[in-house]
Amino acid sequence: MKKIAVIGAGVTGVTTAYALLNRGFEVTVFDQNRYAAMDTSFANGGQLSASNAEVWNRWSTVIKGMKWMFKRGAPLLVNPKPSWHKYSWMAEFMAHIPDYRQNTVDTVRMAITAREHLKATAEKEGFTFDVEERGILHIYNTKYEFDHATEVNAMLAEGGLVREAVTPEEIKALEPATVGTYYGGYFTPSDMTGDIHRYSRGLSEACRKKGATFHFRADVTGIRMVEDGHMIQWSEEDSARSEERFDGVVVCAGVSSRKFGRILGDRVNIYPVKGYSITVKLDDEQSQAAAPWISLLDDEAKVVTSRFGKDRLRVAGTAEFNGYNLDIRDDRVRPLVKWVERNFPDVETEHAVPWAGLRPMMPNMLPLVDAGKRPGVYYNTGHGHLGWTLSPATAEIIGDKIQTDLAA
């Protein structure tokens, strides 16, 4: 039986481990945290959103970034402090603007495939993750935003997604809790929401039952080629350094994938794009009644919502280019709180728990799902803001590739 090491136990790592186990491999997963899904897979927006597959490679994104550079509460914030990694990444980002349409179509196709894998896996393995299959509603405040959404809709339709235009009256009918005045919206009935942390933990336990070995609090310090595979060195808390040989290595390490790429001789140009969320505790009946059940995406504010059962509302958004920085800044969290108070004034926000995570983004906004330069090295990483949405599909893609390569 071939032995595969998976580096990273976020949603991408555990879906990859699961795909490999199903193909008959012996799988060992390494992660620096005590449990699975403790970094970027801990408290994201919760949307499983093929409808949010539009890539960001547009000149309007660049212009907004420049315009908002010194506005601390802006949806998109770029720290102007010079950094070769940041500015070289941005140069590559702009170089992919001509690929905007095709990359959007490719992304939505992956997202649709992933959705079916995700649901089937949870049902098969018998765990829950606060899934709400109520669709996702995009809301627009101006004709300009709505007209752009109509252009995007043509690309989403090309990728196979059904998304319907809705009037302000239909928005209110779909989500009676809304109190704002909107120009219009688009509704995707096939999209859904769920708790990424609960899903990843449930799937990691399913992997363990299938025979996977997990090394948590493990710092992978070295990977070197040997005649018949790769030797991985790691150290765990309060233990001596360990070493083991593997036939293959899959890097699923989020923003740390760039570091492992350097170790393995590959250029993995991932940049950490910080996102924030708040989890609003709906402790009273008034808040529970006033909070939305349907998942929303406010395109102007770049804010998404997800309802997790009767007593939790997740609100997430913003993109911050500020290096490997996990500080939770009040000036970035306050706009999320204010958005809730403005759009759902009867929801109490006193118990809103803030969080920040680093999205691993490639310049073309597509995940890196491919082999490295060295035999037996693979990557399933760089999913950006769509890791939750795409990982079940990319895990199957890389699983098939590894099976083909190692069977040869």
N, C-alpha and C positions, 0 to 999 in steps of 0.2 A: 504494500500500500504506500503510495507516494505521500510524503509529508510536506505540508504547506504552512508557512508562517504568515499570519496576517498582522500587520502593525497598525494598531488603532482599533478601539472598540466603541466608536460612535455608530451612528445608524449605518454608515457606509461599511464600516468594518464588520459589524455583526451580520448584515445582509450578505456580504461577501463570504463570510465564514459559513453561513447557512447554505449558500449556493454550492460551495465546495464540498461540504459534508454530503449534500444530496448527490454529488457526482462521485462519491466513494473515496474522497481524500481524507487523510488524517490531518486535522487542523489544530493549530496552536495560535492563540490570539494574545498579543502583548498590548498593554495599555498603561500609561503612567498614573492613572487615577485608581481609586479604590474600587470603583464600580464601573460598569458600562455606561456610556452616554452621559458623561459628567462635564463635557466641554460644550461644543457648539450644538450637540444633540440634547441639551438639557432643557432649554426653555425658549424654543423658537416660536414663530407665529402660529404654528400648528396647521397651516393650510397644506393640503395635498392638491395642488393647484396647477393643472395643465393650462388653465386659463391665464396663469401668470408666467407663461413660458417666453414671453418677449424678452430677448436679450437687450442689454443696455447700450450696445455699441451704436450710438447715434450722436450726431453733432449737437443735438439739443441737450443731451446729457453732459457733454463737455462744457457747453455754454452755462448750464445751470451750476456746474461745479465751480466754474470761475466766478459766477455772480454771487454764489452763496459762501465763498471761501472765508469771509470774515463775519458771517452771521452764525453765531454759536448754536442757535436752535434750529438751523436749517435741516431739511430732510436729507440732503447730501452735503457732507462737510469734508473738505480736504485740508489737512494741515499743510501749510505752505513750506514748512521746514524742509530744506533740501535732503533728498534721499535718493541714491542711485537706483535702488530697488523700486521705489515708488514711481519715479519719473520714467524709468525704462519700461515698467509695466504699463504705465499710461500711454507711452508711445506705441506699444504693441496693441493696446486697447483701441487706439485710433486707427491703427493699420487694419483692424478687422471691421471697420465701419462698412466697407463694401460687402461684407458677409452677413450683414444684419438680417436680411430676409431669410436666407437659407438656414442660418443657424437658429432662427426662431422656429421655423418649420420643423427642423430636426429635433429641437428640444421638445416641442409639443408632442411629437410622435413618441419619443422616449417616455414622456410623462404619462401618456395614455396607457402604454404597455406596463409601466411600473405600478400604476394604480391597481390593476387586476392582480398582479403578483402579490402586492401588499395585503390586499383583502383576503386572498386565498390562503396565504401563509398564516395569518392570525387565526382564521377559522380552523385550519388544519391542526395547528399547534395548541389551540384552546386558550388563548390569552386575550384580554381586552385592553383597549387603549383610549377609552372615552371618544370613540368615533361618532361623528355626527354627519350623516349622509343627507344633508339639507341643501347642498349646492353652495356656490360662492357667488356673491353679488358684488360686482364692481360699480362704484358710484362716482359720478362726475358732476362737478359744479359749474362747468362752463361748456359752451358749444365747441370751443377749440379742443378741449380734452376729449369730449365725446366723439368728435370727428376723427381724432387720431385713433381712438379705440375702434372705430369702424374700419379704419385702414388695417389695424392689427388683426381685426376679426377675420379678414380675408386670409391672412397667413395662418391663423389658428384653424380655419376651416380646411385649408390645404393640407394641414397636418392631421386632419380627421376629427377635430373637436367641434361639437355643437354648442354655440354660445349665442344667446338670444338678446336682442335689444329690448329694453323695458322703459316704460314711461315713468315719470315721477309718481303717478298714481299706482302703477304696478310695483314700484319699489316699496311703497307704503304697504301694499297688500302682501308682498313677500315677507317683509319684516315690519310688523306694526310698531315695534319699539322706536323706529326712526322718527326723529322730530325735525330734521333739517329740510331745507329746500334744495332740491337737486335738479340739474338740467336733464339728466337721464342716466341710464345705467345699462349694464350687460350682465346677464345671469347665465351661469353654467350649472345646470342641474346635476351633471355627473361628477362634479368636484365634491370634495368633502374635507373634513378637518379631523384631527386627532392629536393626542398627546405623544409627541415624539419620544419623550423620555420613557414613558410607560411601554411604548412599542419596542424600543430598543432593549429595555431590560427584559421584557417578556421574550423577545427573540434570542437574547443572549442565554437565557435559561433553557430555551428549546435547543440551542446549539450544545449546551453543556449536556443535556440529556441524550443527545445524539453522539456524544463522545468527544466533543471539543475540549481542549485544555485552555484555561485562561490564566495568564500571569498578569495580575493587577499590581499596581504600584511598582511596575517594572520599567526601568530606564534602559532602553536598548542603546548600548554604548558602541557597538561595532558590528559590521556585517562584512564578511570577506568571502571571496570565492575560494572554493576548494575543488578538487578534481571532479567530484560527483554532485555538486550542489553549492549551498551557501552555509557558512557557519555564522550563527548569530550569538553574540555575547550580550548579556544583560545582567543587571543587578536589581535585586528587590530589597525593599526596606528591611533592615536588620538581618541581611543574609549575604553570604559571599557571592562573588560574581559567578554566573553560570554560563554554560556554552552548549549549544546543540546544533546539529546539522539538519538542514532542510533541503528538499528537492526544489522548492520554489518559495519566493517571497512576494507578498502583495502589500504594497504601501497604501494604506487607507487612513493616513494620519492627519487629515485636515491641514491646517496651516503649517504643521511640522513636516509635511511631505516634502517641502523644498529642501529641508535639512537632510532628510534621508535620500533624496535624489542626488544631492552632492556626494554623499557617502558611496552611492551606487554608480556614480559616473554619469548621471542624467541631469539635464537642466529642466527643472520643474518650476516654471515661473508662476507660482501661486503668490497672491498678495492677500494679507489678512484685512478684510473689510468688516469693521465692527458694526454689529446691529444691537439694538436694545429692545427689551420687552418689559412689560409689567404684567403681573398676574394679580388681577383684582379679586379679592375675596368677597364674594357675594353673601355676606353673613345675615342679611335681613330679607324679609319677604319682598319689601319694596324694591330693593336692588335686583333681586332675582327676577321680578316681573318686568323691570325696566331695562334689563340688559338684553342685547340681541342674541337670538339663537342661531340665526343664519350667519354664515361667515361673510364679513365685509372686506372690501379693499377700496380705500379712499385714494384715488390715483394722485390727486394734487398733494395731499399730506404724506403720501407713501406710508400709510398706516393700514395694517390688517388686524382683524379680530377673529378669535375662535372661542367658542363656548365649550367648556369641559364640564359636563354635568350641570346640575342646577346651581352650584355654588362657586364656580370659577370662570372668569373671563380673561383670556389672554389677549393683550394688545401689544403689537410689535411694529417696529419700523426703523427708519433712518439707516443711512449708510455713511460710515466714517472712515476715511483713509488717514490713519494715524499710527501705523506700524503695529507692532506686537504689544498692544496696550489694552489691558482689560479693566482699566479704571471705570467705575460707574459714575458718570458725571451728572449732576443734578440738572444742568442746563440742557442735557440731551434727554433726560427722563421726563422733565416737566411738560414738554410738548405732548407726550403720550397721555399723561394724566389730564392735561387741559383738553385734549381731543375728546376724551371720554366725557368730561364734565360738560363740554359744549354740545356734543351730539346725543348724550344720554344723561341729562341733568339729574335724573332721579336715582342714578347709581352712585352709591357711596364709594369714594375712592380713598378713604382713610387707610384701609389695609391693602395697599397696592405694593406688591413686592417687586423691586426692580432687578434686572439681570442684564448682562452684556455678554455677547459671544463674538468670536471672530470667524466670519465666513471665508472659506478658502476659495478664492476666485482666480480662475485663469483669464488671461487677457481677452480671449475670444468668447468668454462666458459659457463655454462648453466643458463638461467634465473630461478629465484625462483618463481614458479607459483603454489602456494599451500596454504592450510589452516595453520594457526598457532595453538599453543597448546590450546588456549582459544576458546570456541565457538564464531562464528561470526567474527573472525579475519582472514584476508587473505593477501597474498603478491603477487604482480606482479611487480617484480623488479630484479635488478642484470643482466640486458641484455648486459652489457659491451659495446663493440664497435658495437653491432648489434641491439641497441634499435630501431632505425628507421626501420630496416629490419624485426624484429620479433614481435614488439608490437601489430600489428593488429591481429596476431594469438594468442598470449598469452592473450590478452584481451578477446577473445572469449572463451578460455579455462577456465579462472577464472570466467567469466560471467556464463558459464554453471555450474560450481561447486557451485557458490553462489546460483544460482537458484534452484539447486537440494537440497542443504542443508537447505535453508530457506523455501522451500516448504514442507519439511518433518514435 
